[in-house]
Amino acid sequence: MRLPIDPSIRARVDRIEIPWNPHGIDPYGVSKAHLARMYAMLGWLYRRYFRVDTFGAEHVPLTGRAMLIGNHSGGVAIDGAMLITSAFMALERPRLAQGMVEKFMGRMPFSSLWQSRTGQFTGLPETAERLLNDDRLLMVFPEGARGTAKLYWERHSLVEFGTGFMRLAMKTHTPIVPVAILGGGEALPTVANSYALGALVGAPYVPVPAYLVPVPLPAKMEVHYGAPMEFAGTGHEDDDVINANVEQVKRAIATMLRGRLRELGREPAEGLS
Amino acid sequence: MSETSHADAPPRSARPAGDEGAIVITGIVGRMGKQVCRVLHRTHPVIGVDRRDFLDRPRDVVHHQFDLRRKKMRDVFRGGNVRAVVHLGIMHDPRASTRDHHSWNVVGFGKMLEYMAQYGVEKLVVLSSANIYGPRPDNPQFITEEAPLLGSQDFSEIRDLIEIDMLAQSFFWRNTKTETVILRPTHILGSVRNAPSNYLRLPVVPTLMGFDPMVQVIHQADVVRAIECALAPGVHGIFNVAGPDPVPLTRMIKMLGRPIVPVPHTLGKKMLTDMFRYRLSSFPAPELDHIRYVCMVDDRRARTLMKYAHRHSLLETVRAVEDAV
């Protein structure tokens, strides 16, 4: 059975600036048909289920290379999916945000196929660099699996950021757009992570919510884009320099999170500094 | 391998000016060898080496019917006024023993490299393969020449193919007077009898359920073209070589109008292991990873430095498997 796809979604997919071949596939394997199906599903979640509000979309460059650097929360990367949808739905000209996914996903049937057809590739520096050199929009969650492993009460905190994205941004002269995402932790309120179950299915862990089945709840989510940040350099700088730059990005995300939480009358997490 | 200086070696570049010397093609009787011979003999003297008889040999081609491992190989270089070697005589027969593979591919090739160094051959072109990178779930979308050769991690039978590449690399560094070119083409399609062409010739093509990797292919004539580019003076190094833009595997099969049967990987692996054991299939089970994971190369270096350009479209390349076998 084929999913009915809104013609407006197909029209927006056509507007994504990617060098499609006559089969509607780009050299990496991204397919127009798969994108339309993905955005049809995610679009419903974005508009109706999670009722996502996007703020600051004007900060995302409409052409050329850029990196979206976001925070994770909630046991699975719902925030990543909503960020991809936001870059498609909320920008004046839709862009395909291409994520770097965990390596174990590439071994799984169907998941491996869908991630490649929708431009979500295994997190490798070589692939990321090539995508940026091809002027794509890269989406990175520097907290990695540590970020999605946050428990419900840790959902508004930030854990340690990896530094690879910063070296890459400096090497490829790519502007960084910090992104704060709220609501992932409410959508999947994890109370524990089962590492044993994870080992069984080949994933780092399986999130366990209070209601046991890891199905996201229809919590409201928000995506906040910050002003682009540029860092000069070659990417081969000392760790001290890189760490200081990473800290700036982390602080920009924390500031957006803290500000919004205060506006909503909620107390920011202690580690959110 | 021993050092390259030999007391009985003649001085290098002993050929008179204007004498361009012959090109030795190993494995000349194979389907790819014949294609290369057909193109090169028009412009260069060609010497073939193959243990098989070369029945439809062009008249101007000298053919030595013996094994690459024989000592007679030295005579080819001693008396042949050899300018270049195109090494295609690589054994990749899944039914042959590992001892045979090693003795032919590694020992035989190593000996030939010694003779080449001894007699000052100016150019070596080795037809390696992009398969030595190995199809893996954590491969980058486009593998560059600097990537590690991990193909034997899950398919140990291709260890010797990696060793050939490594031997050629070591020869490249140790014998700077010889221009060594290592070509790593993606799946070659055409009348050749290799795994990808044989796979696409199946009347019903099995795929793995939930997997549809992007696949790069190259027409056999484009490989010949790449070899011609590699023979140009001044060209040396390692080059990935690909044909037209990649497409998903299933789309390629559909171009041939063949029915597709998706099979779960565990079932496919079990079936193929048994079928290979009972000689009902020529595909070893680890080759399933080629229809499971991506193994595409970045061939920009060949296109810029070697001036290589493919000439066959995707449709022509895919349909080439239906050429007379």
Boltz contact constraints between the chains, C-beta under 6 A:
constraints:
  - contact:
      token1: [A, 21]
      token2: [B, 245]
      max_distance: 6.0
  - contact:
      token1: [A, 27]
      token2: [B, 245]
      max_distance: 6.0
  - contact:
      token1: [A, 28]
      token2: [B, 141]
      max_distance: 6.0
  - contact:
      token1: [A, 29]
      token2: [B, 214]
      max_distance: 6.0
  - contact:
      token1: [A, 103]
      token2: [B, 138]
      max_distance: 6.0
  - contact:
      token1: [A, 106]
      token2: [B, 137]
      max_distance: 6.0
  - contact:
      token1: [A, 107]
      token2: [B, 137]
      max_distance: 6.0
  - contact:
      token1: [A, 109]
      token2: [B, 209]
      max_distance: 6.0
  - contact:
      token1: [A, 109]
      token2: [B, 210]
      max_distance: 6.0
  - contact:
      token1: [A, 109]
      token2: [B, 211]
      max_distance: 6.0
  - contact:
      token1: [A, 110]
      token2: [B, 210]
      max_distance: 6.0
  - contact:
      token1: [A, 113]
      token2: [B, 210]
      max_distance: 6.0
  - contact:
      token1: [A, 113]
      token2: [B, 211]
      max_distance: 6.0
  - contact:
      token1: [A, 113]
      token2: [B, 212]
      max_distance: 6.0
  - contact:
      token1: [A, 121]
      token2: [B, 141]
      max_distance: 6.0
  - contact:
      token1: [A, 122]
      token2: [B, 138]
      max_distance: 6.0
  - contact:
      token1: [A, 124]
      token2: [B, 140]
      max_distance: 6.0
  - contact:
      token1: [A, 126]
      token2: [B, 140]
      max_distance: 6.0
  - contact:
      token1: [A, 127]
      token2: [B, 140]
      max_distance: 6.0
  - contact:
      token1: [A, 127]
      token2: [B, 141]
      max_distance: 6.0
